[in-house]
Amino acid sequence: MSFFGKKQINESELMKQISTVLNDVKNGKLASRIILHSNNTPLESIAWDINNSLDQMEIVLRESRNNIQAISDGQMHRSMFPAGLKGEFKETAIAIAKAMASMKANERYKT
């Protein structure tokens, strides 16, 4: 099989993975990732970008959920840090951190 033929198979497999991951995302499963071994083609670059975007989404959602649960359990030590997040992910994390600070203040006031 020629190099070009092999590339076509890899692209086909990569397209299948992308489709599977995006279908998972559509159904609310953000832990799926596209398995990549390089970033040499435009399609691989798109796949890396999808994985990185999912990482950002997952961090914001997971940290929000964990912080809310910690505050509900009376654990005031947890905080949400926007470091490493970009754009709206970072802006959302900052807004959530401010809201959580208010929740913590309310919980402290109750006690």
C-alpha positions in Angstrom: 0.0 0.0 0.0 1.3 3.4 -0.9 2.0 6.2 1.7 -1.0 8.1 0.2 -3.3 5.1 0.6 -2.2 4.6 4.2 -2.8 8.3 4.9 -6.4 7.9 3.6 -7.0 5.0 6.0 -5.7 7.0 8.9 -7.8 10.0 8.0 -10.8 7.8 7.7 -10.2 6.3 11.2 -9.6 9.8 12.5 -12.8 11.0 11.0 -14.6 8.1 12.7 -13.1 9.0 16.1 -14.0 12.7 15.6 -17.6 11.7 14.8 -17.7 9.4 17.9 -16.4 12.0 20.2 -18.7 14.7 18.9 -21.6 12.4 19.2 -20.6 11.8 22.9 -20.4 15.5 23.5 -23.9 16.0 21.9 -25.1 13.5 24.5 -23.4 15.2 27.4 -20.3 13.0 27.7 -17.3 15.3 27.8 -14.7 12.7 28.9 -14.2 11.2 25.4 -11.1 12.2 23.5 -9.7 11.6 20.1 -6.6 9.4 20.2 -3.7 11.1 18.3 -0.1 10.2 17.8 0.9 13.3 15.8 -0.2 16.8 14.7 1.1 16.8 11.2 -2.1 17.2 9.1 -4.9 19.7 9.1 -7.3 17.0 10.3 -5.0 16.1 13.1 -4.8 19.8 14.1 -8.6 20.0 14.2 -8.7 16.9 16.4 -6.2 18.4 18.8 -8.3 21.6 18.9 -11.4 19.5 19.7 -9.6 17.7 22.5 -8.3 21.0 23.9 -11.7 22.5 23.8 -13.2 19.5 25.6 -10.5 19.8 28.3 -11.5 23.4 28.9 -15.2 22.6 29.1 -14.6 19.6 31.3 -12.5 21.7 33.7 -15.1 24.4 34.1 -18.0 22.0 34.6 -16.1 19.6 36.9 -14.6 22.4 39.1 -18.0 24.1 39.3 -19.7 20.9 40.4 -17.0 20.0 42.9 -16.9 23.5 44.4 -20.7 23.7 44.8 -20.7 20.3 46.4 -17.8 21.3 48.8 -19.7 24.4 49.9 -22.9 22.4 50.4 -20.8 20.1 52.6 -19.4 23.0 54.6 -16.0 22.7 53.1 -14.9 26.3 52.4 -11.3 25.6 51.4 -12.0 24.8 47.7 -11.7 27.5 45.1 -12.0 27.7 41.4 -8.9 28.9 39.7 -9.1 30.2 36.1 -5.4 29.7 35.4 -4.9 27.8 32.1 -8.4 28.6 30.8 -8.9 30.8 27.8 -11.5 33.2 26.5 -15.1 32.5 27.6 -14.0 29.5 29.6 -11.8 31.8 31.7 -14.5 34.5 32.0 -17.0 31.9 33.1 -14.6 30.4 35.7 -14.0 33.9 37.1 -17.8 34.6 37.3 -18.4 31.2 39.0 -15.5 31.9 41.5 -17.2 35.2 42.4 -20.5 33.5 42.9 -18.9 30.8 45.0 -17.2 33.4 47.2 -20.7 34.8 47.8 -22.0 31.3 48.6 -19.2 30.8 51.1 -19.9 34.2 52.7 -23.6 33.2 53.1 -22.7 29.8 54.6 -20.3 31.5 57.1 -23.0 34.1 58.0 -25.4 31.2 58.7 -23.0 29.7 61.2 
